[in-house]
Amino acid sequence: MSKFECDKCGLCCQQLSKSELYSSLDRGDGVCRHFDETTKLCKIYANRPIICNVDEIYDRFLNKKISRKAFHDLNYAVCRQLKKVGNSF
């Protein structure tokens, strides 16, 4: 079973305002309250919310609706899009 390969750029953690799903994590400026600006990593990664874990979301809710590869591909596409606009940070 393949796992989602995150390159830990932190851009998804800095763009929470793009989706209401993450509003409870938004510190008010679109950045996750658990995001470490210095390291660009999650301060609670080992215990992060399920909505921040691509593979856990897939396993719990989507495994009968879409293939793992297709779900990973969708998430990689979002990553690429964030990187296109992320250079402004």
PDB file of N, CA, C and O in Angstrom:
ATOM      1  N   MET A   1       0.849  -1.184   0.000  1.00  0.00           N
ATOM      2  CA  MET A   1       0.000   0.000   0.000  1.00  0.00           C
ATOM      3  C   MET A   1       0.891   1.243   0.000  1.00  0.00           C
ATOM      4  O   MET A   1       1.773   1.387   0.847  1.00  0.00           O
ATOM      5  N   SER A   2       0.655   2.121  -0.942  1.00  0.00           N
ATOM      6  CA  SER A   2       1.448   3.347  -1.013  1.00  0.00           C
ATOM      7  C   SER A   2       0.927   4.375  -0.010  1.00  0.00           C
ATOM      8  O   SER A   2      -0.244   4.377   0.371  1.00  0.00           O
ATOM      9  N   LYS A   3       1.833   5.236   0.394  1.00  0.00           N
ATOM     10  CA  LYS A   3       1.478   6.318   1.314  1.00  0.00           C
ATOM     11  C   LYS A   3       1.645   7.633   0.584  1.00  0.00           C
ATOM     12  O   LYS A   3       2.472   7.753  -0.320  1.00  0.00           O
ATOM     13  N   PHE A   4       0.864   8.612   0.975  1.00  0.00           N
ATOM     14  CA  PHE A   4       0.999   9.939   0.407  1.00  0.00           C
ATOM     15  C   PHE A   4       2.356  10.504   0.810  1.00  0.00           C
ATOM     16  O   PHE A   4       2.702  10.523   1.991  1.00  0.00           O
ATOM     17  N   GLU A   5       3.111  10.958  -0.166  1.00  0.00           N
ATOM     18  CA  GLU A   5       4.455  11.478   0.076  1.00  0.00           C
ATOM     19  C   GLU A   5       4.415  13.007   0.143  1.00  0.00           C
ATOM     20  O   GLU A   5       4.404  13.689  -0.882  1.00  0.00           O
ATOM     21  N   CYS A   6       4.395  13.514   1.339  1.00  0.00           N
ATOM     22  CA  CYS A   6       4.387  14.957   1.569  1.00  0.00           C
ATOM     23  C   CYS A   6       5.828  15.455   1.597  1.00  0.00           C
ATOM     24  O   CYS A   6       6.675  14.860   2.264  1.00  0.00           O
ATOM     25  N   ASP A   7       6.113  16.539   0.879  1.00  0.00           N
ATOM     26  CA  ASP A   7       7.481  17.069   0.900  1.00  0.00           C
ATOM     27  C   ASP A   7       7.677  18.140   1.982  1.00  0.00           C
ATOM     28  O   ASP A   7       8.729  18.773   2.067  1.00  0.00           O
ATOM     29  N   LYS A   8       6.648  18.323   2.795  1.00  0.00           N
ATOM     30  CA  LYS A   8       6.716  19.196   3.971  1.00  0.00           C
ATOM     31  C   LYS A   8       7.086  20.641   3.651  1.00  0.00           C
ATOM     32  O   LYS A   8       7.870  21.265   4.366  1.00  0.00           O
ATOM     33  N   CYS A   9       6.514  21.164   2.569  1.00  0.00           N
ATOM     34  CA  CYS A   9       6.764  22.564   2.203  1.00  0.00           C
ATOM     35  C   CYS A   9       5.988  23.524   3.103  1.00  0.00           C
ATOM     36  O   CYS A   9       6.378  24.683   3.245  1.00  0.00           O
ATOM     37  N   GLY A  10       4.891  23.058   3.716  1.00  0.00           N
ATOM     38  CA  GLY A  10       4.104  23.878   4.621  1.00  0.00           C
ATOM     39  C   GLY A  10       3.081  24.777   3.946  1.00  0.00           C
ATOM     40  O   GLY A  10       2.359  25.505   4.628  1.00  0.00           O
ATOM     41  N   LEU A  11       3.006  24.743   2.625  1.00  0.00           N
ATOM     42  CA  LEU A  11       2.086  25.649   1.936  1.00  0.00           C
ATOM     43  C   LEU A  11       0.629  25.341   2.226  1.00  0.00           C
ATOM     44  O   LEU A  11      -0.184  26.261   2.312  1.00  0.00           O
ATOM     45  N   CYS A  12       0.276  24.077   2.377  1.00  0.00           N
ATOM     46  CA  CYS A  12      -1.123  23.751   2.683  1.00  0.00           C
ATOM     47  C   CYS A  12      -1.498  24.296   4.067  1.00  0.00           C
ATOM     48  O   CYS A  12      -2.645  24.681   4.294  1.00  0.00           O
ATOM     49  N   CYS A  13      -0.544  24.326   4.973  1.00  0.00           N
ATOM     50  CA  CYS A  13      -0.783  24.820   6.332  1.00  0.00           C
ATOM     51  C   CYS A  13      -0.893  26.347   6.379  1.00  0.00           C
ATOM     52  O   CYS A  13      -1.352  26.919   7.367  1.00  0.00           O
ATOM     53  N   GLN A  14      -0.468  26.985   5.303  1.00  0.00           N
ATOM     54  CA  GLN A  14      -0.509  28.445   5.228  1.00  0.00           C
ATOM     55  C   GLN A  14      -1.656  28.951   4.360  1.00  0.00           C
ATOM     56  O   GLN A  14      -1.771  30.152   4.112  1.00  0.00           O
ATOM     57  N   GLN A  15      -2.496  28.040   3.902  1.00  0.00           N
ATOM     58  CA  GLN A  15      -3.595  28.393   2.999  1.00  0.00           C
ATOM     59  C   GLN A  15      -4.942  27.879   3.489  1.00  0.00           C
ATOM     60  O   GLN A  15      -5.804  27.549   2.675  1.00  0.00           O
ATOM     61  N   LEU A  16      -5.137  27.806   4.791  1.00  0.00           N
ATOM     62  CA  LEU A  16      -6.366  27.230   5.339  1.00  0.00           C
ATOM     63  C   LEU A  16      -7.618  27.992   4.935  1.00  0.00           C
ATOM     64  O   LEU A  16      -8.701  27.411   4.868  1.00  0.00           O
ATOM     65  N   SER A  17      -7.485  29.263   4.670  1.00  0.00           N
ATOM     66  CA  SER A  17      -8.658  30.062   4.316  1.00  0.00           C
ATOM     67  C   SER A  17      -9.256  29.649   2.973  1.00  0.00           C
ATOM     68  O   SER A  17     -10.345  30.104   2.620  1.00  0.00           O
ATOM     69  N   LYS A  18      -8.571  28.808   2.231  1.00  0.00           N
ATOM     70  CA  LYS A  18      -9.079  28.337   0.936  1.00  0.00           C
ATOM     71  C   LYS A  18     -10.187  27.300   1.095  1.00  0.00           C
ATOM     72  O   LYS A  18     -10.898  27.007   0.134  1.00  0.00           O
ATOM     73  N   SER A  19     -10.345  26.735   2.307  1.00  0.00           N
ATOM     74  CA  SER A  19     -11.375  25.728   2.531  1.00  0.00           C
ATOM     75  C   SER A  19     -11.953  25.860   3.943  1.00  0.00           C
ATOM     76  O   SER A  19     -11.211  25.942   4.922  1.00  0.00           O
ATOM     77  N   GLU A  20     -13.264  25.880   4.031  1.00  0.00           N
ATOM     78  CA  GLU A  20     -13.924  25.970   5.341  1.00  0.00           C
ATOM     79  C   GLU A  20     -13.680  24.743   6.208  1.00  0.00           C
ATOM     80  O   GLU A  20     -13.852  24.811   7.425  1.00  0.00           O
ATOM     81  N   LEU A  21     -13.283  23.624   5.611  1.00  0.00           N
ATOM     82  CA  LEU A  21     -13.002  22.414   6.381  1.00  0.00           C
ATOM     83  C   LEU A  21     -11.953  22.659   7.462  1.00  0.00           C
ATOM     84  O   LEU A  21     -11.940  21.986   8.493  1.00  0.00           O
ATOM     85  N   TYR A  22     -11.081  23.622   7.217  1.00  0.00           N
ATOM     86  CA  TYR A  22      -9.961  23.859   8.125  1.00  0.00           C
ATOM     87  C   TYR A  22     -10.158  25.094   9.009  1.00  0.00           C
ATOM     88  O   TYR A  22      -9.213  25.533   9.664  1.00  0.00           O
ATOM     89  N   SER A  23     -11.341  25.647   9.037  1.00  0.00           N
ATOM     90  CA  SER A  23     -11.575  26.894   9.774  1.00  0.00           C
ATOM     91  C   SER A  23     -11.265  26.776  11.265  1.00  0.00           C
ATOM     92  O   SER A  23     -10.844  27.753  11.885  1.00  0.00           O
ATOM     93  N   SER A  24     -11.464  25.611  11.838  1.00  0.00           N
ATOM     94  CA  SER A  24     -11.187  25.458  13.272  1.00  0.00           C
ATOM     95  C   SER A  24      -9.690  25.480  13.580  1.00  0.00           C
ATOM     96  O   SER A  24      -9.296  25.667  14.731  1.00  0.00           O
ATOM     97  N   LEU A  25      -8.864  25.291  12.561  1.00  0.00           N
ATOM     98  CA  LEU A  25      -7.413  25.308  12.744  1.00  0.00           C
ATOM     99  C   LEU A  25      -6.787  26.660  12.395  1.00  0.00           C
ATOM    100  O   LEU A  25      -5.629  26.923  12.720  1.00  0.00           O
ATOM    101  N   ASP A  26      -7.566  27.509  11.731  1.00  0.00           N
ATOM    102  CA  ASP A  26      -7.078  28.807  11.269  1.00  0.00           C
ATOM    103  C   ASP A  26      -6.859  29.746  12.450  1.00  0.00           C
ATOM    104  O   ASP A  26      -7.765  29.961  13.255  1.00  0.00           O
ATOM    105  N   ARG A  27      -5.677  30.293  12.552  1.00  0.00           N
ATOM    106  CA  ARG A  27      -5.373  31.209  13.655  1.00  0.00           C
ATOM    107  C   ARG A  27      -5.882  32.622  13.377  1.00  0.00           C
ATOM    108  O   ARG A  27      -5.669  33.536  14.173  1.00  0.00           O
ATOM    109  N   GLY A  28      -6.558  32.792  12.236  1.00  0.00           N
ATOM    110  CA  GLY A  28      -7.162  34.070  11.905  1.00  0.00           C
ATOM    111  C   GLY A  28      -6.578  34.731  10.667  1.00  0.00           C
ATOM    112  O   GLY A  28      -7.147  35.687  10.140  1.00  0.00           O
ATOM    113  N   ASP A  29      -5.457  34.227  10.210  1.00  0.00           N
ATOM    114  CA  ASP A  29      -4.817  34.804   9.023  1.00  0.00           C
ATOM    115  C   ASP A  29      -4.632  33.779   7.912  1.00  0.00           C
ATOM    116  O   ASP A  29      -3.849  33.995   6.986  1.00  0.00           O
ATOM    117  N   GLY A  30      -5.346  32.670   8.001  1.00  0.00           N
ATOM    118  CA  GLY A  30      -5.239  31.626   6.999  1.00  0.00           C
ATOM    119  C   GLY A  30      -4.153  30.607   7.283  1.00  0.00           C
ATOM    120  O   GLY A  30      -3.998  29.638   6.539  1.00  0.00           O
ATOM    121  N   VAL A  31      -3.405  30.816   8.344  1.00  0.00           N
ATOM    122  CA  VAL A  31      -2.318  29.911   8.716  1.00  0.00           C
ATOM    123  C   VAL A  31      -2.781  29.038   9.876  1.00  0.00           C
ATOM    124  O   VAL A  31      -3.475  29.502  10.781  1.00  0.00           O
ATOM    125  N   CYS A  32      -2.393  27.779   9.836  1.00  0.00           N
ATOM    126  CA  CYS A  32      -2.769  26.844  10.900  1.00  0.00           C
ATOM    127  C   CYS A  32      -2.121  27.242  12.218  1.00  0.00           C
ATOM    128  O   CYS A  32      -0.955  27.634  12.257  1.00  0.00           O
ATOM    129  N   ARG A  33      -2.875  27.139  13.276  1.00  0.00           N
ATOM    130  CA  ARG A  33      -2.371  27.491  14.607  1.00  0.00           C
ATOM    131  C   ARG A  33      -1.289  26.530  15.087  1.00  0.00           C
ATOM    132  O   ARG A  33      -0.609  26.814  16.073  1.00  0.00           O
ATOM    133  N   HIS A  34      -1.119  25.402  14.411  1.00  0.00           N
ATOM    134  CA  HIS A  34      -0.095  24.426  14.778  1.00  0.00           C
ATOM    135  C   HIS A  34       1.138  24.493  13.868  1.00  0.00           C
ATOM    136  O   HIS A  34       2.061  23.690  14.010  1.00  0.00           O
ATOM    137  N   PHE A  35       1.148  25.439  12.946  1.00  0.00           N
ATOM    138  CA  PHE A  35       2.237  25.569  11.986  1.00  0.00           C
ATOM    139  C   PHE A  35       3.400  26.325  12.621  1.00  0.00           C
ATOM    140  O   PHE A  35       3.211  27.395  13.200  1.00  0.00           O
ATOM    141  N   ASP A  36       4.592  25.771  12.509  1.00  0.00           N
ATOM    142  CA  ASP A  36       5.797  26.416  13.024  1.00  0.00           C
ATOM    143  C   ASP A  36       6.447  27.182  11.878  1.00  0.00           C
ATOM    144  O   ASP A  36       6.972  26.582  10.940  1.00  0.00           O
ATOM    145  N   GLU A  37       6.410  28.497  11.955  1.00  0.00           N
ATOM    146  CA  GLU A  37       6.921  29.352  10.875  1.00  0.00           C
ATOM    147  C   GLU A  37       8.419  29.168  10.644  1.00  0.00           C
ATOM    148  O   GLU A  37       8.895  29.358   9.524  1.00  0.00           O
ATOM    149  N   THR A  38       9.159  28.806  11.670  1.00  0.00           N
ATOM    150  CA  THR A  38      10.605  28.643  11.540  1.00  0.00           C
ATOM    151  C   THR A  38      10.963  27.359  10.805  1.00  0.00           C
ATOM    152  O   THR A  38      11.742  27.379   9.852  1.00  0.00           O
ATOM    153  N   THR A  39      10.398  26.252  11.247  1.00  0.00           N
ATOM    154  CA  THR A  39      10.728  24.953  10.648  1.00  0.00           C
ATOM    155  C   THR A  39       9.863  24.620   9.439  1.00  0.00           C
ATOM    156  O   THR A  39      10.212  23.742   8.649  1.00  0.00           O
ATOM    157  N   LYS A  40       8.737  25.316   9.289  1.00  0.00           N
ATOM    158  CA  LYS A  40       7.740  25.041   8.243  1.00  0.00           C
ATOM    159  C   LYS A  40       7.091  23.670   8.434  1.00  0.00           C
ATOM    160  O   LYS A  40       6.620  23.055   7.478  1.00  0.00           O
ATOM    161  N   LEU A  41       7.076  23.206   9.672  1.00  0.00           N
ATOM    162  CA  LEU A  41       6.496  21.901  10.001  1.00  0.00           C
ATOM    163  C   LEU A  41       5.355  22.059  10.997  1.00  0.00           C
ATOM    164  O   LEU A  41       5.199  23.098  11.638  1.00  0.00           O
ATOM    165  N   CYS A  42       4.578  21.014  11.105  1.00  0.00           N
ATOM    166  CA  CYS A  42       3.477  20.973  12.056  1.00  0.00           C
ATOM    167  C   CYS A  42       4.016  20.659  13.442  1.00  0.00           C
ATOM    168  O   CYS A  42       4.795  19.723  13.619  1.00  0.00           O
ATOM    169  N   LYS A  43       3.593  21.450  14.425  1.00  0.00           N
ATOM    170  CA  LYS A  43       4.040  21.230  15.804  1.00  0.00           C
ATOM    171  C   LYS A  43       3.383  20.006  16.437  1.00  0.00           C
ATOM    172  O   LYS A  43       3.873  19.490  17.442  1.00  0.00           O
ATOM    173  N   ILE A  44       2.282  19.539  15.859  1.00  0.00           N
ATOM    174  CA  ILE A  44       1.568  18.378  16.417  1.00  0.00           C
ATOM    175  C   ILE A  44       1.427  17.267  15.376  1.00  0.00           C
ATOM    176  O   ILE A  44       0.448  16.522  15.404  1.00  0.00           O
ATOM    177  N   TYR A  45       2.374  17.148  14.473  1.00  0.00           N
ATOM    178  CA  TYR A  45       2.267  16.234  13.339  1.00  0.00           C
ATOM    179  C   TYR A  45       1.860  14.813  13.751  1.00  0.00           C
ATOM    180  O   TYR A  45       0.972  14.228  13.131  1.00  0.00           O
ATOM    181  N   ALA A  46       2.480  14.264  14.759  1.00  0.00           N
ATOM    182  CA  ALA A  46       2.168  12.891  15.181  1.00  0.00           C
ATOM    183  C   ALA A  46       0.725  12.752  15.659  1.00  0.00           C
ATOM    184  O   ALA A  46       0.160  11.659  15.610  1.00  0.00           O
ATOM    185  N   ASN A  47       0.131  13.841  16.116  1.00  0.00           N
ATOM    186  CA  ASN A  47      -1.251  13.829  16.615  1.00  0.00           C
ATOM    187  C   ASN A  47      -2.137  14.796  15.849  1.00  0.00           C
ATOM    188  O   ASN A  47      -3.119  15.303  16.391  1.00  0.00           O
ATOM    189  N   ARG A  48      -1.800  15.053  14.600  1.00  0.00           N
ATOM    190  CA  ARG A  48      -2.556  16.025  13.800  1.00  0.00           C
ATOM    191  C   ARG A  48      -3.992  15.564  13.588  1.00  0.00           C
ATOM    192  O   ARG A  48      -4.279  14.368  13.642  1.00  0.00           O
ATOM    193  N   PRO A  49      -4.883  16.504  13.348  1.00  0.00           N
ATOM    194  CA  PRO A  49      -6.284  16.151  13.083  1.00  0.00           C
ATOM    195  C   PRO A  49      -6.399  15.274  11.838  1.00  0.00           C
ATOM    196  O   PRO A  49      -5.570  15.355  10.931  1.00  0.00           O
ATOM    197  N   ILE A  50      -7.406  14.460  11.807  1.00  0.00           N
ATOM    198  CA  ILE A  50      -7.603  13.552  10.671  1.00  0.00           C
ATOM    199  C   ILE A  50      -7.698  14.314   9.353  1.00  0.00           C
ATOM    200  O   ILE A  50      -7.238  13.809   8.328  1.00  0.00           O
ATOM    201  N   ILE A  51      -8.274  15.499   9.347  1.00  0.00           N
ATOM    202  CA  ILE A  51      -8.408  16.243   8.096  1.00  0.00           C
ATOM    203  C   ILE A  51      -7.061  16.663   7.518  1.00  0.00           C
ATOM    204  O   ILE A  51      -6.985  17.093   6.368  1.00  0.00           O
ATOM    205  N   CYS A  52      -6.023  16.543   8.295  1.00  0.00           N
ATOM    206  CA  CYS A  52      -4.671  16.879   7.844  1.00  0.00           C
ATOM    207  C   CYS A  52      -3.882  15.642   7.426  1.00  0.00           C
ATOM    208  O   CYS A  52      -2.700  15.747   7.098  1.00  0.00           O
ATOM    209  N   ASN A  53      -4.510  14.491   7.433  1.00  0.00           N
ATOM    210  CA  ASN A  53      -3.828  13.237   7.135  1.00  0.00           C
ATOM    211  C   ASN A  53      -4.476  12.587   5.911  1.00  0.00           C
ATOM    212  O   ASN A  53      -5.525  11.952   6.017  1.00  0.00           O
ATOM    213  N   VAL A  54      -3.847  12.753   4.764  1.00  0.00           N
ATOM    214  CA  VAL A  54      -4.401  12.272   3.495  1.00  0.00           C
ATOM    215  C   VAL A  54      -4.729  10.787   3.551  1.00  0.00           C
ATOM    216  O   VAL A  54      -5.820  10.378   3.155  1.00  0.00           O
ATOM    217  N   ASP A  55      -3.805   9.985   4.034  1.00  0.00           N
ATOM    218  CA  ASP A  55      -4.039   8.541   4.047  1.00  0.00           C
ATOM    219  C   ASP A  55      -5.126   8.134   5.033  1.00  0.00           C
ATOM    220  O   ASP A  55      -5.901   7.220   4.752  1.00  0.00           O
ATOM    221  N   GLU A  56      -5.193   8.787   6.166  1.00  0.00           N
ATOM    222  CA  GLU A  56      -6.227   8.461   7.154  1.00  0.00           C
ATOM    223  C   GLU A  56      -7.617   8.837   6.631  1.00  0.00           C
ATOM    224  O   GLU A  56      -8.575   8.087   6.816  1.00  0.00           O
ATOM    225  N   ILE A  57      -7.722   9.983   5.987  1.00  0.00           N
ATOM    226  CA  ILE A  57      -8.999  10.382   5.367  1.00  0.00           C
ATOM    227  C   ILE A  57      -9.426   9.327   4.348  1.00  0.00           C
ATOM    228  O   ILE A  57     -10.583   8.908   4.312  1.00  0.00           O
ATOM    229  N   TYR A  58      -8.473   8.910   3.527  1.00  0.00           N
ATOM    230  CA  TYR A  58      -8.788   7.896   2.527  1.00  0.00           C
ATOM    231  C   TYR A  58      -9.257   6.596   3.185  1.00  0.00           C
ATOM    232  O   TYR A  58     -10.311   6.060   2.843  1.00  0.00           O
ATOM    233  N   ASP A  59      -8.468   6.105   4.120  1.00  0.00           N
ATOM    234  CA  ASP A  59      -8.791   4.823   4.756  1.00  0.00           C
ATOM    235  C   ASP A  59     -10.141   4.841   5.459  1.00  0.00           C
ATOM    236  O   ASP A  59     -10.887   3.864   5.389  1.00  0.00           O
ATOM    237  N   ARG A  60     -10.457   5.913   6.120  1.00  0.00           N
ATOM    238  CA  ARG A  60     -11.705   5.967   6.907  1.00  0.00           C
ATOM    239  C   ARG A  60     -12.944   6.280   6.095  1.00  0.00           C
ATOM    240  O   ARG A  60     -14.021   5.754   6.376  1.00  0.00           O
ATOM    241  N   PHE A  61     -12.805   7.139   5.082  1.00  0.00           N
ATOM    242  CA  PHE A  61     -14.012   7.651   4.432  1.00  0.00           C
ATOM    243  C   PHE A  61     -14.116   7.429   2.924  1.00  0.00           C
ATOM    244  O   PHE A  61     -15.220   7.461   2.379  1.00  0.00           O
ATOM    245  N   LEU A  62     -13.008   7.208   2.246  1.00  0.00           N
ATOM    246  CA  LEU A  62     -13.065   7.231   0.786  1.00  0.00           C
ATOM    247  C   LEU A  62     -12.654   5.946   0.091  1.00  0.00           C
ATOM    248  O   LEU A  62     -12.739   5.863  -1.134  1.00  0.00           O
ATOM    249  N   ASN A  63     -12.215   4.951   0.827  1.00  0.00           N
ATOM    250  CA  ASN A  63     -11.648   3.752   0.202  1.00  0.00           C
ATOM    251  C   ASN A  63     -12.627   2.965  -0.662  1.00  0.00           C
ATOM    252  O   ASN A  63     -12.203   2.153  -1.485  1.00  0.00           O
ATOM    253  N   LYS A  64     -13.893   3.183  -0.497  1.00  0.00           N
ATOM    254  CA  LYS A  64     -14.880   2.498  -1.336  1.00  0.00           C
ATOM    255  C   LYS A  64     -15.408   3.408  -2.453  1.00  0.00           C
ATOM    256  O   LYS A  64     -16.242   2.992  -3.258  1.00  0.00           O
ATOM    257  N   LYS A  65     -14.920   4.644  -2.494  1.00  0.00           N
ATOM    258  CA  LYS A  65     -15.434   5.620  -3.462  1.00  0.00           C
ATOM    259  C   LYS A  65     -14.435   5.996  -4.545  1.00  0.00           C
ATOM    260  O   LYS A  65     -14.827   6.411  -5.636  1.00  0.00           O
ATOM    261  N   ILE A  66     -13.144   5.853  -4.250  1.00  0.00           N
ATOM    262  CA  ILE A  66     -12.102   6.284  -5.172  1.00  0.00           C
ATOM    263  C   ILE A  66     -10.863   5.443  -4.870  1.00  0.00           C
ATOM    264  O   ILE A  66     -10.671   4.997  -3.738  1.00  0.00           O
ATOM    265  N   SER A  67     -10.044   5.233  -5.862  1.00  0.00           N
ATOM    266  CA  SER A  67      -8.820   4.460  -5.600  1.00  0.00           C
ATOM    267  C   SER A  67      -7.834   5.328  -4.808  1.00  0.00           C
ATOM    268  O   SER A  67      -7.876   6.557  -4.870  1.00  0.00           O
ATOM    269  N   ARG A  68      -6.962   4.667  -4.075  1.00  0.00           N
ATOM    270  CA  ARG A  68      -5.940   5.390  -3.309  1.00  0.00           C
ATOM    271  C   ARG A  68      -5.083   6.232  -4.254  1.00  0.00           C
ATOM    272  O   ARG A  68      -4.785   7.389  -3.960  1.00  0.00           O
ATOM    273  N   LYS A  69      -4.686   5.650  -5.391  1.00  0.00           N
ATOM    274  CA  LYS A  69      -3.858   6.375  -6.346  1.00  0.00           C
ATOM    275  C   LYS A  69      -4.574   7.622  -6.848  1.00  0.00           C
ATOM    276  O   LYS A  69      -3.974   8.693  -6.926  1.00  0.00           O
ATOM    277  N   ALA A  70      -5.848   7.489  -7.189  1.00  0.00           N
ATOM    278  CA  ALA A  70      -6.604   8.642  -7.677  1.00  0.00           C
ATOM    279  C   ALA A  70      -6.703   9.723  -6.603  1.00  0.00           C
ATOM    280  O   ALA A  70      -6.582  10.910  -6.907  1.00  0.00           O
ATOM    281  N   PHE A  71      -6.920   9.325  -5.359  1.00  0.00           N
ATOM    282  CA  PHE A  71      -7.007  10.294  -4.264  1.00  0.00           C
ATOM    283  C   PHE A  71      -5.658  10.965  -4.040  1.00  0.00           C
ATOM    284  O   PHE A  71      -5.594  12.177  -3.837  1.00  0.00           O
ATOM    285  N   HIS A  72      -4.583  10.187  -4.075  1.00  0.00           N
ATOM    286  CA  HIS A  72      -3.252  10.778  -3.959  1.00  0.00           C
ATOM    287  C   HIS A  72      -3.002  11.750  -5.103  1.00  0.00           C
ATOM    288  O   HIS A  72      -2.493  12.850  -4.886  1.00  0.00           O
ATOM    289  N   ASP A  73      -3.359  11.350  -6.321  1.00  0.00           N
ATOM    290  CA  ASP A  73      -3.155  12.217  -7.484  1.00  0.00           C
ATOM    291  C   ASP A  73      -3.896  13.547  -7.328  1.00  0.00           C
ATOM    292  O   ASP A  73      -3.363  14.599  -7.680  1.00  0.00           O
ATOM    293  N   LEU A  74      -5.120  13.502  -6.803  1.00  0.00           N
ATOM    294  CA  LEU A  74      -5.866  14.738  -6.557  1.00  0.00           C
ATOM    295  C   LEU A  74      -5.143  15.625  -5.547  1.00  0.00           C
ATOM    296  O   LEU A  74      -5.059  16.840  -5.725  1.00  0.00           O
ATOM    297  N   ASN A  75      -4.629  15.017  -4.505  1.00  0.00           N
ATOM    298  CA  ASN A  75      -3.916  15.776  -3.479  1.00  0.00           C
ATOM    299  C   ASN A  75      -2.596  16.325  -4.007  1.00  0.00           C
ATOM    300  O   ASN A  75      -2.219  17.446  -3.667  1.00  0.00           O
ATOM    301  N   TYR A  76      -1.887  15.555  -4.829  1.00  0.00           N
ATOM    302  CA  TYR A  76      -0.652  16.061  -5.445  1.00  0.00           C
ATOM    303  C   TYR A  76      -0.952  17.241  -6.370  1.00  0.00           C
ATOM    304  O   TYR A  76      -0.166  18.185  -6.454  1.00  0.00           O
ATOM    305  N   ALA A  77      -2.090  17.185  -7.062  1.00  0.00           N
ATOM    306  CA  ALA A  77      -2.483  18.293  -7.935  1.00  0.00           C
ATOM    307  C   ALA A  77      -2.716  19.565  -7.122  1.00  0.00           C
ATOM    308  O   ALA A  77      -2.318  20.654  -7.537  1.00  0.00           O
ATOM    309  N   VAL A  78      -3.359  19.424  -5.966  1.00  0.00           N
ATOM    310  CA  VAL A  78      -3.561  20.575  -5.080  1.00  0.00           C
ATOM    311  C   VAL A  78      -2.208  21.115  -4.607  1.00  0.00           C
ATOM    312  O   VAL A  78      -1.998  22.327  -4.555  1.00  0.00           O
ATOM    313  N   CYS A  79      -1.303  20.210  -4.266  1.00  0.00           N
ATOM    314  CA  CYS A  79       0.047  20.628  -3.846  1.00  0.00           C
ATOM    315  C   CYS A  79       0.722  21.450  -4.945  1.00  0.00           C
ATOM    316  O   CYS A  79       1.280  22.515  -4.682  1.00  0.00           O
ATOM    317  N   ARG A  80       0.665  20.947  -6.171  1.00  0.00           N
ATOM    318  CA  ARG A  80       1.297  21.677  -7.285  1.00  0.00           C
ATOM    319  C   ARG A  80       0.677  23.050  -7.449  1.00  0.00           C
ATOM    320  O   ARG A  80       1.385  24.026  -7.697  1.00  0.00           O
ATOM    321  N   GLN A  81      -0.637  23.137  -7.315  1.00  0.00           N
ATOM    322  CA  GLN A  81      -1.322  24.426  -7.450  1.00  0.00           C
ATOM    323  C   GLN A  81      -0.897  25.385  -6.336  1.00  0.00           C
ATOM    324  O   GLN A  81      -0.647  26.562  -6.599  1.00  0.00           O
ATOM    325  N   LEU A  82      -0.814  24.900  -5.112  1.00  0.00           N
ATOM    326  CA  LEU A  82      -0.371  25.743  -4.002  1.00  0.00           C
ATOM    327  C   LEU A  82       1.059  26.230  -4.226  1.00  0.00           C
ATOM    328  O   LEU A  82       1.390  27.364  -3.878  1.00  0.00           O
ATOM    329  N   LYS A  83       1.897  25.388  -4.797  1.00  0.00           N
ATOM    330  CA  LYS A  83       3.284  25.780  -5.059  1.00  0.00           C
ATOM    331  C   LYS A  83       3.369  26.853  -6.140  1.00  0.00           C
ATOM    332  O   LYS A  83       4.271  27.690  -6.108  1.00  0.00           O
ATOM    333  N   LYS A  84       2.441  26.838  -7.095  1.00  0.00           N
ATOM    334  CA  LYS A  84       2.422  27.878  -8.120  1.00  0.00           C
ATOM    335  C   LYS A  84       2.165  29.247  -7.514  1.00  0.00           C
ATOM    336  O   LYS A  84       2.801  30.229  -7.895  1.00  0.00           O
ATOM    337  N   VAL A  85       1.226  29.314  -6.563  1.00  0.00           N
ATOM    338  CA  VAL A  85       0.884  30.590  -5.933  1.00  0.00           C
ATOM    339  C   VAL A  85       1.659  30.822  -4.638  1.00  0.00           C
ATOM    340  O   VAL A  85       1.685  31.936  -4.114  1.00  0.00           O
ATOM    341  N   GLY A  86       2.286  29.773  -4.128  1.00  0.00           N
ATOM    342  CA  GLY A  86       2.967  29.842  -2.840  1.00  0.00           C
ATOM    343  C   GLY A  86       4.241  30.645  -2.827  1.00  0.00           C
ATOM    344  O   GLY A  86       4.752  30.953  -1.750  1.00  0.00           O
ATOM    345  N   ASN A  87       4.770  30.994  -3.966  1.00  0.00           N
ATOM    346  CA  ASN A  87       6.003  31.753  -4.012  1.00  0.00           C
ATOM    347  C   ASN A  87       5.854  33.154  -3.455  1.00  0.00           C
ATOM    348  O   ASN A  87       6.850  33.850  -3.257  1.00  0.00           O
ATOM    349  N   SER A  88       4.625  33.577  -3.199  1.00  0.00           N
ATOM    350  CA  SER A  88       4.392  34.921  -2.681  1.00  0.00           C
ATOM    351  C   SER A  88       4.552  34.991  -1.167  1.00  0.00           C
ATOM    352  O   SER A  88       4.446  36.074  -0.592  1.00  0.00           O
ATOM    353  N   PHE A  89       4.803  33.862  -0.510  1.00  0.00           N
ATOM    354  CA  PHE A  89       4.939  33.838   0.952  1.00  0.00           C
ATOM    355  C   PHE A  89       6.308  34.288   1.362  1.00  0.00           C
ATOM    356  O   PHE A  89       6.612  34.334   2.554  1.00  0.00           O
TER     357      PHE A  89
END
